[in-house]
């Protein structure tokens, strides 16, 4: 079977149509992962040549989070059914309960009956309410984005301002909204997605499709309250580095029930750090800073279907640094790094001038 994500290339040679033209005659099925897409009836992916298409139950369809929808060629779907709950097959550990099965059916039936155009207009009205509230603050601007693709199809409101004027970044605002009540989840960034970073602009984004009636007022009041608060400028002074961390570091990480041995190779330019982080499965770039004896490093382990970010926050003491590691949705770990001690023995290296022999 060939696995494809729905957001792949739309033109040859890697388009769904181009791959289907080769795979079809060879009887090789194609599975398209359309997890976050709206449900199209009939499915556009099956029309373009996919054999099976999979949708998440808990995203656009708004059904049970632990259920999903599989559409396509009946013989393959029946094989999937045989290997899944309630049968005692290899898929039993991933079983979906009968409540979720019926909830998924109800979600699909509701999807067919919903007035999607009216729903879109409602979402836009909620974002407009938030926009009118926050733009009452001098220097705050908004922009409504209406995506045309099938995946994550929801209007969103980009709220932007100059961080030097309000003394607040989008990341700061997003974290405060997420960690204080009422908790509001927003995206925090630096201006337009895909554009070069602009230090004079920061932003958050509010997405409408999972909001309920009345949430727009709560979000508008809360965002306005935090944005309009008076703040003093943050000190821009950089504390000089108290240590030179350039070199190799032996790194021990303590997870919940195990430990792992990693390696850091660091270069230092003033307070800036860069290098590589050798983990259990890969070697990836690491960047960071050292101000005084406080160290911050970040690397990302990228695996198919998942990315784990390691954010090290430690204190340097001689040839040792230690502290917590923040791993986002995977919570935290602890680390201790010690400067690598190379062997002191110095033996000359002899290069043979003749052909190698057994001895």
N, C-alpha and C positions, 0 to 999 in steps of 0.2 A: 504494500500500500504506500502511496505517496501522500505525505502530510503537507498541507499548505495553510498559511494564515491568510485571512481574507484581505488584508491590506497589502498584499504583494504587488509585483509589477503588473501593469495593465496592458503592456505591449510585449511582443515576442522579444527574446526567445523564452522568457520565464512567465508569460501570462498563463492563466488557467486554460484558455482555449488552446494555446500552443502545446502545453503539456498534455492536455486531454487528447489532442490529435495523435500524439505518440503513444500514450499509455493505453488508450482505448483499444486499438487493434491487438495489443499484447495482453489484454484482459487484466491490466493492473489498475485497481481502484484508486480513486483520489478522495481524500478526506479534507474538507475545508473547515478550518476553525473560525467560526463567525461569532465567537463568544459574546462580544459586547454590541453586536449589531441589532438593529430593529428587525423584526420578522417580516420578510417579504413573501407574499403568497401570490403565485408560486415562487419558490426560492430562486433568486437570480443566479445563485451559484450552481444549482442543478441545471438550469437552463444553459449556463456557460460551459458545462462539461464535467462538473464534479459528480462523483458517485454518491458521496455522503456529505452532509453538512451538519455541523454541531453548533447549537446555541446554548448560552448560559441561561438558566432559569431565573437567576436573581439579578440580572442586569436590566437591559432594555425591556424585556418582557414583564418584569416586575412580579415574577413568581417566586417559589421557594428557592432560597440561596443554594441549597444542597442538591437541587435537581437540575435537569437540563433537557434539551430537546434534540433528538437525532432524527434527521430526515434523509431519505434517499432510497437506494435500491433495496427491495424488500428482503432478498436472500441474505444480504449482509446485516440488515437490521435484525432479522430473526436469529442470526448467529450471535449478535451482540446481546440479544434478549436471553438466549440460552446460557450465556456466560455471566449473566448478572443476577441480582436479587430478583425473586426469592430462591433461585436455584443454587445448589451447593457446588458452584463452579469457581474458577479462578477469580471471578470478579465479585465474589460475595463480600470481601472486605471493603468494597466500595459501594455497598448496597444503599439503595434509596428506599426509604420507608413508604408505606402505603399512603400515609398522610401527605407526603411530598408528591407522590405520583398523582393523586387527585388534585392537589394544589396546583401542580403543573398543568394539568388538563384545564382547570378553571382559569388559570392565567392565560392560556392560549385562546380559550373561548372568549374571555374578556377582551383580549387584544383585538380579535376580529370585530367585536361590537363597538369598540371605543371610537370616538370621534377625534382622530389624531390632529386634524387641523384646528379644532377648537381647543384641544389640549395645548398645542403649540402657542396659540394666542394667549392662553392663560399663563403659560410660563413667561412669555414676553411681558405680560402685564406685571407679574411679580418682580421681574428684573427692573422694569421701569420704576416701580415703587421704591426699590432699593436705590436706584440711580438718582431719583429726585431727592432722596433723603441725604445721601452722602455728598452730592455735588453742592449742597448748601455750604460745605466747608470750602473756603477759599483755596484754590490751587489743586483741588481734586477734580479729575475728569473721568468720564466713563465711556465705554464702547461696548456695544452688544455684538457678539459673534454668533453667527448662525451657520453651523457646519452643513455641508451638502452631502457628505458621505453617509454610509449606512452605520458605521461603528461610532459608539458614544454620541449618538445623534440627539443633542440637546443644545438649546441656546445657552450662552454663558455671558456674564457681565464682567468685563475687565475694568477694574478700578485702579487708577494710576495717580501718582503724585511725585513730587520731588522730595527725596528723603532728606536733603539738606534743609528743606523748609520746615517739614513736620518732625524732623529728627526721629524718623521711624522708617524701617524698611518693610517691604512686603513679607519677608520671612519672619520678622519680629511680630508683625500684626497677626500673621497666620498662627504663630505659636501661641500668642496670648489668647486668641479666640478659641484655640483647641484645648487650652489648659485651664481656662476659667469658665465659670458658668454664666449664662447658658453656653454650652460648648457648641461651636460652629466650625465645621470643616470646610476650609477654603484652600485654594492653591496660592502659594506665595512665590513671586519671582522677580525678575528684573526686566520689565518692559515686554516687548512683543516676543512671542515664541519664534525661534529660528533666527532672530535678528542679533546683531552684535550687541554685547552688553553696553548699556548706556547708564553711566553713573548718575545722571541727572533724573533718571526715571526708575521708579519701583512700582510694584503692583500686587494685587491679589485678584483672583478670579472666583466668581460665584456661579455654580452650575445649577440649573433649575429643575432637572427632571426627577430628582428624588425628593423635592420639597413637597410639603403638605400645605393646605390652606392655612394661612396665618403665619407660616414660617417666614414669609417675606418681611413682615413687620418686625418680627423678632430679630432677623438678620440685619435689617436696615438700622434699627435702633442700636443694636450692639456694635456694629461696625462704625456708625456715626459717633458713638460714645468714645470708643477707643481712639479713632482718628483725630477727633477734635480736642483731645486732652493736651494740655500744655506740657511741653517737655523741654528740658535743657539740652543743649548740644552735647553729644558724646565726645570725650577727649580723643583727639586724633593722634596723640603722642604714642609712639611705638617704643616699648621697653626693649633695650638692647638684649641680645641673647646672652645668657649667663654661661653657656657651654657650647662647645663645638661638637656636633653630633655626627659629623661626616665619618663614614665607615660602615662596617658590618656590625649588625646587632642580632644576637640570638634571642628569639622571642618565644616566650611561653604564654599560651592563652588558656585560661580556665573557663570552660563552658559549664553548663549546669551539672553534667554528670561525667565529664571527661576533660582531658587536657590535650593540647596539640602544640607541636613545635614548629614555629615559623621562622623566617629570617627577613630582616630589613636591611637594605643597602641604601644608605642616605648620602646625599650631597647637600651642602649648606652654602647659602649666599646671604650673609647677614642674618636676618630673621626668617628667611624663606628656606624651606626644605623640599627636596624632591628626590626621587629614586625609585626603588622597586620593592614590592612586598611579595615574598615567596610563601605561598600558603600550602594547604593540603593538596590542592588540585591544579593550581596555576600560578604563574608569576604575572603580577599586574603592577601598573604604575601607582605610586603613592606620592601625595603632595602634602604640604603642611607648613606650620610656622613654629618658631620658638621665641617666646617673649619672656625675658627673665629666665626662670627655671620651669616655665609652663609650656608644655608641648602639645600641639594638636596635629594629628595626621589623619589622612583619609585615603582609603582604597576601596575598590569595588570588585567583588568576585562575581563574574557574569557566567551564568549557566543557562542552558536552554530552559526557557520558561521562568527564570528567576534571577534576580540580582540581589546580592547581599552586600550592603555597604558597611565597612568597618571604619568607625570614627574613633580614633584613639585620643584620649584626653589624659595626659600624664604629667608627672613631676620628675625632673631630672635631679639625681643626687649622685655625683661622681660618675661612675661608669654604669649606673643603673637608672632606668626610668620605669615608672609603673603607674597604673591607674585603671579606670574603667574603659570599656569599649562599648559604644552605642551602635546597635545593629538594627535600628528601626523596628519593623514588625517582629523581628526575632529577639527583641529585648536586649539584654546587656551581657557582657562577659568581663573578665578581668585580664590584664596583661602585665607581665614583667619582662623587660628587655635588658639584656646585659651586653656590654661591648664585647665583641668576639676577641678571644685571646688566641693569636696565631702561635703555632709551635716555635720555640726558641732555637731548636736544633737547626743548624745551617750546614747542609751537606752539599758539596759540589755536584753539579749535574754533568755526567759524562755522556757524550754523544758518540756512538760507535761509528767508526769510519768504514767498517767492513759489512759483509752480509750478516744478518742475524743468525745465531745458532741456538740450539736447544738450551744451552747452559747460560 
